[in-house]
Amino acid sequence: MDDITKHDPHEPLDPDENPRVAYEHGDADVFTVSKYGIALAFGVIFAAGAMWGLFEWFQHNQMVEESPVSPSVMKERPKLPPTPRLQMFPKRDLKDFRAAEAHHLENFGWIDPNKGIVHIPIEQAIDAVAKQGLPSKPLQPTEGLDAEGYRLLPEKSSSGRTVEKVAQ
């Protein structure tokens, strides 16, 4: 440990230096580390220059290959792609569609003026149907009977399916 410490015990200690802390001079050669750092810097500069040159070459080749299109080809070229086309603004289209549907459901309007058919706001339509009831066809006495005279009726456990009534 004496070869690492470079402090003379007769000299006063500097408060910013610790005499027990040192490094081994054989571990890292300053010249070799500097040499590799400089080589790395030149490598990065060379790679950046090579990429710049490559992009310049690509741009030059693109300009050479692009020739002007003849006017006859431009005339025959369609203005819009064939159908079906994608929507350009689907969110705005959906918002406009929903606004139009809401306006139709909440306001009066003509369906067929020649026949006098109109549409009314949905809240008024619900109230009118609730007052009048839904239209239904009256059941005839023989309607819905099977060959033996039993009527098909829904039961509580049938979930709305019609099942045959059991004879007593």
C-alpha positions in Angstrom: 0.0 0.0 0.0 3.0 2.3 0.4 3.5 2.4 -3.4 0.0 3.9 -3.9 0.3 6.6 -1.3 2.3 9.6 -2.4 2.1 11.6 0.8 5.2 12.6 2.7 4.3 12.3 6.4 6.3 15.4 7.2 4.2 17.7 4.8 1.0 19.3 6.0 -2.2 17.7 4.6 -4.2 19.6 1.9 -7.9 19.4 3.0 -9.0 18.9 -0.7 -6.8 15.9 -1.2 -7.0 12.5 0.3 -3.5 10.9 0.4 -5.0 7.4 0.6 -6.9 7.7 -2.7 -4.9 7.1 -5.9 -5.1 5.0 -9.1 -2.8 2.4 -10.5 -0.9 3.9 -13.4 -0.8 0.5 -15.2 -4.6 0.1 -15.5 -5.4 2.9 -17.9 -3.0 4.3 -20.5 -4.0 7.9 -21.2 -2.4 7.8 -24.7 -4.4 4.6 -25.7 -7.7 5.9 -24.4 -7.1 9.3 -26.2 -6.2 7.5 -29.4 -9.4 5.4 -29.4 -11.5 8.5 -28.5 -10.0 10.4 -31.5 -10.5 7.4 -33.8 -14.2 7.2 -32.7 -14.7 10.9 -33.4 -13.2 10.5 -36.9 -15.4 7.4 -37.5 -18.6 9.3 -36.6 -17.6 12.2 -38.8 -16.8 9.8 -41.7 -20.2 8.0 -41.3 -22.1 11.3 -41.2 -20.3 12.4 -44.4 -21.0 9.1 -46.1 -24.7 9.3 -45.3 -24.8 12.9 -46.5 -23.1 11.9 -49.8 -25.5 8.9 -50.2 -28.6 11.2 -49.7 -27.2 13.6 -52.3 -26.7 10.8 -54.7 -30.3 9.5 -54.1 -31.7 13.0 -54.7 -29.7 13.5 -57.9 -30.9 10.1 -59.3 -34.5 10.9 -58.4 -34.4 14.2 -60.3 -32.8 12.5 -63.3 -35.4 9.7 -63.4 -38.5 12.0 -63.1 -39.4 13.0 -66.5 -42.4 15.2 -67.3 -45.7 13.5 -68.0 -47.1 14.1 -71.5 -50.3 16.2 -71.7 -52.2 13.4 -73.4 -51.6 11.1 -70.4 -52.6 13.8 -68.0 -56.0 14.3 -69.9 -56.8 10.6 -69.8 -55.9 10.3 -66.1 -59.0 10.1 -63.9 -59.6 13.0 -61.5 -61.0 10.8 -58.7 -60.2 7.1 -57.9 -63.0 4.6 -58.7 -65.6 3.9 -56.2 -65.8 2.9 -53.4 -63.7 5.7 -51.9 -62.7 6.1 -48.3 -64.2 9.0 -46.3 -61.8 11.9 -46.0 -63.3 13.1 -42.6 -65.2 10.2 -41.0 -65.5 11.8 -37.6 -67.0 15.0 -39.1 -69.3 12.9 -41.4 -70.6 10.9 -38.4 -71.2 14.0 -36.4 -73.1 15.6 -39.2 -75.1 12.4 -39.7 -76.0 12.2 -36.0 -77.0 15.9 -36.0 -79.3 15.4 -39.0 -80.9 12.3 -37.4 -81.4 14.1 -34.1 -83.0 17.0 -36.0 -85.3 14.6 -37.9 -86.4 12.9 -34.6 -87.0 16.1 -32.6 -88.9 18.2 -35.2 -91.9 18.1 -37.5 -91.5 17.6 -41.2 -93.0 16.3 -44.4 -92.5 12.7 -45.6 -94.9 13.0 -48.6 -96.7 16.3 -49.0 -98.9 15.0 -51.9 -100.3 12.3 -49.6 -100.3 14.5 -46.5 -97.8 12.2 -44.6 -95.8 14.0 -42.0 -93.4 13.0 -39.2 -93.7 14.2 -35.7 -91.1 14.5 -32.9 -90.4 11.1 -31.3 -91.5 12.2 -27.8 -95.0 13.2 -29.1 -95.1 9.9 -31.1 -94.4 7.9 -27.9 -97.1 9.8 -26.0 -99.7 9.2 -28.8 -98.9 5.5 -29.0 -99.1 5.2 -25.2 -102.6 6.9 -25.2 -104.0 4.9 -28.1 -102.2 1.6 -27.7 -100.7 -0.4 -30.4 -102.9 -1.6 -33.2 -103.8 -5.3 -33.0 -106.0 -7.7 -34.9 -108.8 -9.3 -32.8 -108.4 -13.0 -32.2 -111.0 -15.2 -33.8 -112.5 -18.0 -31.6 -111.1 -20.8 -33.8 -107.8 -19.1 -34.5 -104.7 -20.6 -32.9 -106.2 -24.0 -32.1 -104.6 -27.2 -33.0 -106.4 -30.3 -34.4 -107.5 -31.4 -31.0 -108.9 -28.0 -29.9 -106.0 -26.9 -27.7 -104.8 -23.3 -27.9 -101.1 -22.5 -27.9 -100.4 -20.1 -25.0 -97.1 -18.7 -23.6 -96.3 -19.9 -20.1 -94.2 -18.1 -17.5 -91.3 -20.6 -17.9 -91.3 -20.4 -21.7 -89.6 -17.0 -22.0 -92.2 -16.0 -24.5 -92.2 -19.2 -26.6 -95.6 -20.7 -27.2 -96.2 -24.1 -25.8 -99.3 -26.4 -25.9 -101.7 -26.1 -23.0 -102.0 -29.4 -21.2 -105.5 -30.9 -21.2 -107.1 -31.4 -17.8 
